[in-house]
């Protein structure tokens, strides 16, 4: 039975939201998770693999709830093991079945005692004396007001923070443009071994589910050999276009990432609608191209398109600390750390002119994310987790990956439960207490 008042309310059921709601519920908070789709999972529900549970030296740096979710998927044969990679920008790849992820994550949440409200989204907030006290949620029932002692914004776009009046920045600092978006899609009737053999960067060598021998299950590279065709048919706006794809099963590519939509604001309903339309129009050209020119994809057909284009960057809240690109590159350590990450800075040009990376240069090839990055500078009773935390645009290009988002969500969930229990603002919590609970729950900080 749904209540109007909860200890903790989590807005957004993507990877960060799953971890936030789960950790908060396990900390004995009464939790409501609000999600706009009919399932949890967010980007993971698109089939995109989890990347970089490990650093470049092969040391695991993200565990906790994220690792627990992977182990559940492993048991159901709905994911391949963590596979170390070499030769490209990735340190590890964990292929997943997105439909099973929806099921397993939902089961974990329900087992914890968390309430889940689907087909709903936050559309307003009530703030008094800089303290968030309630939110307005829109769904088929109309508008409903929910109260909580603490709220967590895991919408990706910082929607709840924006409605609460929290300060934020959006896009890169010089012009406000955000990284390009990508519309992923799944292909059936694929000769995976033949197609993936064309791309040697970041090989993921394993035996697929249903297979009898190992081979590369991952595409990571450029479509340079078809530059003349791409230019003639106006498939992409520039040569040497990138493609990433992969699978854990025979005869399918669980995800293909090559459609790129640029110069659109994913936090604006009108521009987001335009991006969805443009993405599908581009996809039509792409599938014709793949069928005609790429070996192994002659019979390939689209079996699904995720419920929403993949948005890499929109709002970033102004937190008590702003993580910078320099912090990432130098592998900076913080006393109030709540998560770690070993992924490079990975920028898809906001104007659609390609893609580039910058690697972490520290000896341990990882960096800390401090608690202050999830605490808005002004609004109390609110935390954020996922890609809308307090960073520069450059740093976001590293922190936005799913294992990092889950690690941040787990920490936010613990902090929110403590805040609700102690009846104090999250910014006044003892971070060492959060860190101790994280360690006990298997997180690596």
C-alpha positions, 0 to 999 in steps of 0.5 A: 500500500502506497503512503503519502509520507516516506523516510526516503524518496528516490526520483529515478529508477536507473542504475543510480536509483536502483542502488540508492533505493536498495541501500536506503531500504536495507538501512531500515528506511521506508523508501519509495522509488519513482520511475517514469518507465514501466521498469527499472534499469535506465541505461542498463535496460538498453543493453549497454554493458557495464564498463570498468569495474576495474582499473587498467592494472586489473584491480577491482575498484567498484563492488557493493550493490553493483557487484551484487547485481552482476552476480545475480545476473551471472547466476541466471546466465543473463550476463557474462563474467567481467572480462578484462580488455586491452588495446582500447579505452576500456579496462573491463566489459561486463555484457548483460541481458537487459530484460533480465536486468529489469527483472532481477533489479526489481526483485532485489528492490521488492525483497528489500521492502522498497515501494516502486511507483512506475509510469510516474515522474517528479514535476514539482517541489515544495521548498521552505527555508531552503529545505525540501519537504515534498514533491509533486508527482504526475501519473495516470492518477493526476498530481500527487504530493509525496513527503519525505525526510530526505530525497535523492535525485537520480533522474540523470537530468537533475530534474528534482534538484531543478524543481527544488531551486538548486543551482546547477550548470549544464553542458560544457563551460564555454557554450553550454553545449552537451555531449552528443546523444546516442540511440542504441538498438538491438540486432537479430540474425547476426553472424557475430563471429564474422562481424566482430572479427573486423574490429580488434580494438578492445576484444572481449573474448568469451563463449556466448550463451548458446555457443560452443567456442570462444571468440570476440563478442565486442565491436569497438572501432571506426567505420573508416573503410567505408568512408566513401560510402558514408559520405556519398549516402550522407549517413554520418556528418564526418568520416571515421565514424565510431561504432561500438557493439556487443553481445553475450548471446549467439546470433544477436548484437544486444546493443549497437552504439553508432547513431549520434545526435548532437546539439540537442538539450536532453533536459528540454522536452521539445529538444528531446523529442526532436532528438528521438525523431532524428535518432530514428531517422538516422537509424533507418539509414544505418541499418540499410548501410550495415545490411549492405556493406558490413560482413555478418550483418547482411541479414541483421534486423532491428529487434528492439529500440530502447525506451528513450535515446541515451543522454550523456550530459545535461544538468550538473548540480552545484555541490559543496565540491565540484569535481574537475577534469584535473582531479580525474586525470591526476587521480586525486584522493579525498578524505570524504570519499564515497566512491572510486572510478577508473574510467577515462574522460570520454567525450562525444563532441557536442557538435557531432564531430567525433570522440576522444579520451583522456586517461587517468595518469595516477599510479593507481589509475583511479580517483575518488569521488567525495561526498560533497559532490552529492550535496547541493550547496543550498537545498537541504534534505536533498542528495543527488547521485548518478550523472547529475552530481557536482562536476565540471563538464570534463569530469562528468565525461568520466563519472557518468558510467554505470558502475560509478553511478551505482557506487554513488547511488549506494552512498546516497542511499545510506546517507539519506537513511541516516539523515532521515533517522537522525532528523538532520540535514545530509550536509551535517552527517558524519561522513566517516559513518557513511564510509563505515557502512559502505565498507561493511556492505561490500563497497570499495572506497 
